[in-house]
Amino acid sequence: MANAAEDFSQFGISKEEKDKLVGEVIRYMLFKTYHNSGCPIKREELTQIVTKNYHQRNLPTFVINEAKDELSKVFGYEMKELQRAHPSSKAQTRLSQQSGADSKSYTLTSQLPPNVYEKYVVDEKTAHLSGFTFVIISIVHLAGGKIPEENLWSQLRRMGLDENEGSHPVLGNVKQALELLVQQRYLQKDKVNGPEGSTVYYELAERALDAPMSDRVKEHISQIVQDNTSVGAA
């Protein structure tokens, strides 16, 4: 940060105090991301790390920005602020998973090339969850970005995944695995009230709409279409 020394002087704390705060934010991001299965971390939680003992205006923003720089330079992670997606339907009651969600939150994304990340970082024990995530996002994408809950489960049943399955050999509780995608902000879940009652919809959320993920899904679907066309032509 070019003006770090100049910007830092306004807060009246030592470099050691500032570095300690930055380190605490970094540790919080790393450990909570790991223990909470990659769920977004609210900005309010990071701000409280700073305001617990310091009350200088704009200090939390300065510390968070410093933590972003360090996470990128030292750990190879992008600390990305999520731009919260809005549901496409205006006439709905948001479900409890999102009712108290903070408008600003962060996730950590590796800056390594995909092939390097898959070879050296991906844990084989959790790789199936990434595959499940990719499949779900692809199904919702093909449905136009939004799909009724029953239609989604209908597609999953064709793959041998049932909402009542509590001990799947790979995913465990399948319904909980799907709900985790809501908590991780790959999906958002909305209840739309209509004349015949309410319908629950799953819709792509900000992490699924992020360019890298969205581009991978489109590329994968395009490849499947090309392969099927080639087989049909043969």
Secondary structure, DSSP 8 states (H G I E B T S, - for coil): -TTHHHHHGGG---HHHHHHHHHHHHHHHHHHHHHTTT--EEHHHHHHHHHTT---TTHHHHHHHHHHHHIIIII-EEEEE------S-SSEEE-HHHHT--S-EEEEEE-S-HHHHHHHT--TTTHHHHHHHHHHHHHHHHTTSEEEHHHHHHHHHTTT--TT-S-BTTTBSHHHHHHHHHHTTSEEEEEEEETTEEEEEEEE-HHHHSHHHHHHHHHHHHHHHHHHHHHHH-
